[in-house]
């Protein structure tokens, strides 16, 4: 089998996604042996998930800011409303953290479910205060890396 990118060179391995042959240089280009098209497809799906997380964070921030701003009554304390919205924005990340690390409730009465969801929400809020900023920073860093690799592939540098 010959390398997909270099037809004159024998393949030393294959792309993990599609099975195309890759030479030694192509295998070592990326963290996992992947051809350019499979890597771009994978990075695109990862970027969509990251953008969804950012959109959820923004949605919660704007919604909470609106609720805090309209509930004050005098509508003059926009700074406090923005601060409250920022504190609530991490709740999504706290919820994800709890969902990944705690067993889910599978059975129970309606009262048990309501209690479970309320406790999970309050825990998500406090955990989100710590985890949220880190996750947002991590997402922006990962999106920057994805754009960099895409640009390198487009220029033929990768």
WONOR-V878238 format. One record per residue. BURIAL is I if it has 24 or more other C-alpha atoms within 12 Angstrom, else O. D_FIRST is the distance of its C-alpha to the first C-alpha in Angstrom with 1 decimal. Layout:
burial->BURIAL d_first->D_FIRST
burial->BURIAL d_first->D_FIRST
This chain:
burial->O d_first->0.0
burial->O d_first->3.8
burial->I d_first->6.8
burial->I d_first->8.9
burial->I d_first->12.0
burial->O d_first->11.1
burial->O d_first->9.1
burial->O d_first->10.2
burial->O d_first->8.9
burial->O d_first->6.1
burial->I d_first->5.7
burial->O d_first->8.6
burial->I d_first->9.3
burial->I d_first->9.6
burial->I d_first->12.6
burial->O d_first->15.4
burial->O d_first->16.8
burial->O d_first->14.3
burial->O d_first->11.0
burial->I d_first->9.0
burial->I d_first->6.4
burial->I d_first->8.9
burial->I d_first->9.7
burial->O d_first->12.9
burial->O d_first->15.2
burial->I d_first->14.1
burial->I d_first->14.3
burial->O d_first->17.8
burial->O d_first->19.1
burial->I d_first->20.5
burial->O d_first->22.2
burial->O d_first->19.5
burial->I d_first->15.8
burial->I d_first->15.9
burial->I d_first->14.9
burial->I d_first->18.0
burial->O d_first->18.9
burial->O d_first->18.8
burial->I d_first->20.8
burial->I d_first->23.3
burial->O d_first->23.7
burial->O d_first->24.4
burial->I d_first->26.7
burial->O d_first->28.5
burial->O d_first->29.3
burial->O d_first->30.5
burial->I d_first->32.6
burial->O d_first->34.2
burial->O d_first->35.3
burial->I d_first->36.7
burial->O d_first->38.6
burial->O d_first->40.0
burial->I d_first->41.3
burial->I d_first->42.9
burial->O d_first->44.4
burial->I d_first->45.9
burial->I d_first->47.3
burial->I d_first->48.9
burial->O d_first->50.2
burial->I d_first->51.9
burial->I d_first->53.3
burial->O d_first->54.8
burial->O d_first->56.1
burial->I d_first->57.7
burial->I d_first->59.1
burial->I d_first->60.7
burial->O d_first->62.2
burial->I d_first->63.6
burial->I d_first->64.9
burial->O d_first->66.7
burial->O d_first->68.1
burial->O d_first->69.9
burial->O d_first->72.5
burial->O d_first->73.4
burial->O d_first->70.0
burial->O d_first->70.6
burial->O d_first->68.4
burial->O d_first->65.0
burial->O d_first->64.0
burial->O d_first->64.5
burial->I d_first->62.7
burial->I d_first->59.6
burial->O d_first->59.8
burial->I d_first->60.1
burial->I d_first->57.1
burial->I d_first->55.1
burial->I d_first->56.0
burial->I d_first->55.0
burial->I d_first->51.6
burial->I d_first->50.0
burial->I d_first->51.0
burial->I d_first->47.7
burial->I d_first->45.8
burial->I d_first->48.3
burial->I d_first->47.8
burial->I d_first->44.0
burial->I d_first->44.6
burial->I d_first->47.0
burial->O d_first->44.8
burial->O d_first->41.9
burial->O d_first->44.1
burial->O d_first->46.9
burial->O d_first->46.9
burial->O d_first->47.8
burial->O d_first->51.0
burial->O d_first->50.4
burial->O d_first->54.0
burial->O d_first->57.4
burial->O d_first->60.4
burial->O d_first->60.6
burial->O d_first->62.5
burial->O d_first->59.9
burial->O d_first->57.2
burial->O d_first->59.3
burial->O d_first->60.1
burial->O d_first->56.4
burial->O d_first->55.4
burial->O d_first->58.2
burial->O d_first->57.5
burial->I d_first->53.8
burial->I d_first->54.7
burial->O d_first->57.0
burial->I d_first->54.6
burial->I d_first->51.9
burial->I d_first->54.3
burial->I d_first->55.0
burial->I d_first->51.4
burial->I d_first->50.3
burial->I d_first->52.7
burial->O d_first->50.6
burial->I d_first->47.1
burial->I d_first->47.3
burial->I d_first->47.5
burial->O d_first->44.7
burial->I d_first->42.4
burial->I d_first->43.3
burial->O d_first->42.6
burial->O d_first->39.2
burial->I d_first->38.3
burial->O d_first->39.2
burial->O d_first->37.2
burial->O d_first->34.1
burial->I d_first->34.6
burial->O d_first->34.9
burial->O d_first->31.6
burial->I d_first->29.9
burial->O d_first->31.5
burial->O d_first->30.6
burial->I d_first->26.8
burial->I d_first->27.0
burial->O d_first->28.8
burial->O d_first->26.5
burial->O d_first->23.5
burial->O d_first->25.7
burial->O d_first->26.7
burial->O d_first->23.3
burial->O d_first->24.5
burial->O d_first->22.5
